[in-house]
Amino acid sequence: MSTLRPTSKSLRKNNNEPALLLYDQYGAMAYGVILQIIPQEQLAQEVLIELFNSLPLLNCPEGISDAICIIRNARTKALEFKNRLNASLLSNEDTNSSGSDSLPNMIFNLAFKQGLSLEIIAVKLGLSKEATMKAISNHVKSFRKS
């Protein structure tokens, strides 16, 4: 079983073959590549779905194996998604930077509404993980007071 060499029964040569066959054969490998770039499982699964629903996956150059093509496309999709995520983080930071009270709210929204990990939020905002956790705690405490 040679996964990295092109075979005569290449899945992309027959455009009538569904992407489901590609997913069955290479989905775990693509998911692993995506997880290396986007460590949140839910976001990585979204990228995986987007990857196997895209047309460029089936239009790889001749002479390149299916595995290599899927690895390249998975990496490209994950990097594109990460760039979009970083852009949305920056836009959220710009709109919410009007006061110090909005920082705990923004961190809470990033953690619980957008599903980002505390480590990523801390890195993006230039805070320590402890300061990020304290901001979430302060935000929750503000609800208890009201």
C-alpha positions as CSV (number, residue, x, y, z in Angstrom):
1,M,0.0,0.0,0.0
2,S,1.8,3.1,-1.3
3,T,0.2,6.3,-0.1
4,L,2.7,8.8,-1.3
5,R,3.1,7.6,-4.9
6,P,0.5,8.4,-7.6
7,T,-1.4,5.3,-8.6
8,S,-3.3,4.5,-11.7
9,K,-6.5,4.6,-9.7
10,S,-6.0,8.1,-8.4
11,L,-9.1,9.4,-6.9
12,R,-8.9,12.8,-8.4
13,K,-8.8,11.5,-12.0
14,N,-12.4,10.5,-11.8
15,N,-14.3,13.7,-11.0
16,N,-17.4,11.6,-10.5
17,E,-15.9,10.0,-7.4
18,P,-17.2,11.9,-4.4
19,A,-15.0,13.8,-2.0
20,L,-16.3,11.3,0.6
21,L,-13.8,8.7,-0.7
22,L,-11.0,11.2,-0.3
23,Y,-12.2,12.0,3.2
24,D,-12.4,8.3,4.2
25,Q,-8.8,7.7,3.0
26,Y,-7.1,10.9,4.0
27,G,-9.3,12.7,6.5
28,A,-7.4,11.7,9.6
29,M,-4.1,12.8,8.0
30,A,-5.6,16.2,6.9
31,Y,-7.1,16.7,10.4
32,G,-3.7,16.1,12.0
33,V,-2.1,18.7,9.7
34,I,-4.8,21.2,10.5
35,L,-4.6,20.6,14.2
36,Q,-0.9,21.5,14.1
37,I,-1.8,25.0,12.8
38,I,-5.2,25.5,14.6
39,P,-5.1,23.7,18.0
40,Q,-8.8,24.1,18.8
41,E,-10.6,21.0,17.8
42,Q,-13.9,22.6,16.8
43,L,-12.2,25.2,14.6
44,A,-10.0,22.5,13.1
45,Q,-13.1,20.4,12.2
46,E,-14.6,23.4,10.5
47,V,-11.5,23.8,8.4
48,L,-11.5,20.1,7.6
49,I,-15.1,20.3,6.4
50,E,-14.2,23.3,4.3
51,L,-11.3,21.5,2.8
52,F,-13.2,18.5,1.6
53,N,-16.0,20.6,0.2
54,S,-13.6,22.7,-1.9
55,L,-13.0,22.1,-5.6
56,P,-9.2,22.6,-5.7
57,L,-8.9,19.4,-3.8
58,L,-10.0,17.4,-6.8
59,N,-7.9,19.5,-9.3
60,C,-4.3,18.7,-8.3
61,P,-1.6,18.7,-10.9
62,E,-0.8,15.4,-12.6
63,G,2.2,13.5,-11.1
64,I,1.5,14.6,-7.5
65,S,0.0,12.0,-5.2
66,D,-3.4,12.4,-3.5
67,A,-1.8,12.5,-0.1
68,I,0.6,15.3,-0.9
69,C,-2.1,17.3,-2.6
70,I,-4.4,17.0,0.4
71,I,-1.6,17.9,2.8
72,R,-0.8,21.0,0.8
73,N,-4.5,22.0,0.6
74,A,-5.1,21.3,4.3
75,R,-2.1,23.5,5.2
76,T,-3.3,26.3,2.9
77,K,-6.9,26.1,4.2
78,A,-5.7,26.1,7.9
79,L,-3.4,29.1,7.3
80,E,-6.2,31.0,5.5
81,F,-8.5,30.3,8.4
82,K,-5.9,31.3,10.9
83,N,-5.4,34.6,9.1
84,R,-9.1,35.3,9.0
85,L,-9.3,34.5,12.7
86,N,-6.4,36.8,13.5
87,A,-8.1,39.6,11.5
88,S,-11.3,39.2,13.4
89,L,-9.4,39.3,16.7
90,L,-7.7,42.5,15.7
91,S,-11.0,44.1,14.6
92,N,-12.7,43.0,17.9
93,E,-9.7,44.4,19.8
94,D,-10.1,47.8,17.9
95,T,-13.8,48.1,18.4
96,N,-13.6,47.1,22.1
97,S,-10.6,49.1,23.1
98,S,-12.5,52.1,24.2
99,G,-12.2,51.5,28.0
100,S,-10.7,49.2,30.5
101,D,-14.1,47.7,31.4
102,S,-14.4,46.3,27.9
103,L,-11.3,44.2,28.1
104,P,-12.8,41.6,30.4
105,N,-15.9,41.5,28.2
106,M,-13.9,41.1,25.1
107,I,-11.8,38.3,26.6
108,F,-15.0,36.6,27.9
109,N,-16.5,36.8,24.4
110,L,-13.4,35.4,22.7
111,A,-13.2,32.5,25.2
112,F,-16.8,31.5,25.4
113,K,-18.5,32.8,22.3
114,Q,-15.8,32.2,19.8
115,G,-14.2,29.2,21.5
116,L,-10.6,30.4,21.6
117,S,-8.3,29.0,24.2
118,L,-7.0,31.2,27.0
119,E,-3.4,30.7,25.7
120,I,-4.3,32.1,22.2
121,I,-6.2,35.0,23.7
122,A,-3.3,35.9,26.0
123,V,-0.8,35.8,23.1
124,K,-3.0,37.9,20.8
125,L,-3.7,40.5,23.4
126,G,-0.2,40.5,24.8
127,L,-1.3,39.4,28.3
128,S,-0.3,36.6,30.6
129,K,-2.6,33.6,31.0
130,E,-3.2,34.6,34.6
131,A,-4.3,38.1,33.6
132,T,-6.6,36.6,31.0
133,M,-8.2,34.3,33.6
134,K,-8.5,37.2,36.1
135,A,-10.3,39.3,33.4
136,I,-12.8,36.5,32.9
137,S,-13.3,36.1,36.6
138,N,-13.9,39.9,36.9
139,H,-16.4,39.8,34.1
140,V,-18.3,37.0,35.7
141,K,-18.2,38.8,39.1
142,S,-19.7,41.9,37.4
143,F,-22.8,39.8,36.5
144,R,-23.2,38.7,40.1
145,K,-23.2,42.3,41.3
146,S,-26.0,43.3,38.9
